[in-house]
């Protein structure tokens, strides 16, 4: 049973960095696609970044390209999101995402707040 647990959110000043982590604590094998979405009040959840199991196929939102980096540690069933040069518009609840054989999974979300 897939269980995604995020950590690493918090408050940071504009221009700063944070690293989010998400571990799949329930699976015996790694999920094919893992990544991150984010959501602000009144808006739909939007893609931030995803990665396949190998880490060779990644997808980023245009708004975060060059600033955010997604990576995976297969041995630890963990996906990371390194966020640099953070902006106030990056403030959101960040959700870990997983997809395996057409099934989708979500974490509980972690708040990231970027102050100006």
C-alpha positions in Angstrom: 0.0 0.0 0.0 1.5 3.3 -1.1 1.8 5.9 1.6 3.5 9.2 0.7 4.8 11.3 3.5 6.2 14.8 2.9 8.6 16.8 4.9 10.8 19.9 4.6 8.2 22.7 4.2 8.5 26.0 6.1 9.0 29.7 5.9 11.8 31.2 3.9 12.7 34.7 2.6 12.6 35.4 -1.1 15.8 34.3 -2.7 16.3 31.5 -0.2 16.2 27.7 -0.6 14.2 24.8 0.7 14.4 21.0 0.1 11.2 18.9 0.2 11.3 15.2 0.8 8.7 12.6 0.2 9.1 9.0 1.2 6.8 6.1 0.1 6.7 4.3 3.4 4.2 1.6 2.3 5.6 0.0 -0.9 8.1 -2.7 -1.3 9.2 -1.4 -4.7 9.6 2.1 -6.0 6.7 3.9 -7.7 7.2 4.5 -11.5 6.4 8.2 -11.5 6.9 10.5 -8.5 6.8 14.2 -8.2 5.3 17.3 -6.8 2.2 19.5 -7.3 1.3 22.6 -5.5 -2.0 24.4 -4.7 -2.9 27.9 -3.5 -6.4 28.8 -2.1 -9.0 29.0 -4.7 -6.8 27.5 -7.4 -6.4 24.1 -8.9 -3.5 21.9 -8.0 -0.7 22.4 -10.6 2.3 20.4 -11.7 5.6 21.5 -10.3 7.9 18.6 -11.3 7.8 14.8 -11.9 10.4 12.2 -12.5 10.4 8.6 -13.7 12.1 5.9 -11.7 15.4 6.3 -13.5 15.5 10.1 -13.0 16.2 10.4 -16.8 12.7 11.6 -17.7 11.7 14.7 -15.8 9.0 17.3 -16.4 9.0 20.8 -14.9 6.5 23.6 -14.9 7.9 26.6 -16.9 7.6 28.8 -13.8 10.2 26.7 -11.9 12.6 25.6 -14.6 16.2 26.6 -13.7 15.3 27.1 -10.0 13.9 23.7 -8.9 15.4 20.3 -9.2 13.7 17.0 -8.7 15.7 13.9 -7.8 15.0 10.4 -6.6 16.7 7.9 -4.3 15.3 4.6 -5.4 16.9 2.7 -2.5 15.1 4.9 0.0 11.8 5.2 -2.0 12.2 8.9 -1.8 11.7 11.9 -4.1 13.2 15.3 -3.4 12.5 18.8 -4.6 15.4 21.2 -4.3 13.9 24.7 -4.5 16.3 27.6 -5.0 15.8 31.3 -5.7 12.4 31.1 -4.1 9.8 33.8 -4.9 6.7 34.8 -3.0 4.6 33.4 -5.9 6.0 29.9 -4.9 4.0 30.1 -1.7 1.6 27.1 -1.7 0.9 23.8 -0.2 3.1 21.3 -1.9 1.8 17.7 -2.5 3.8 14.7 -3.2 2.5 12.7 -6.1 2.9 9.1 -7.2 1.6 7.1 -10.2 1.9 3.4 -10.8 0.0 1.4 -13.4 -2.6 4.1 -13.7 -3.2 4.5 -10.0 -2.5 7.9 -8.5 -1.4 8.7 -4.9 -1.1 11.9 -2.9 0.7 12.9 0.2 -1.0 15.1 2.9 0.8 18.3 1.7 3.4 20.5 3.2 3.2 24.3 3.4 5.9 26.4 1.8 5.7 30.2 2.5 8.1 32.6 0.9 8.2 36.1 2.4 9.1 39.2 0.5 
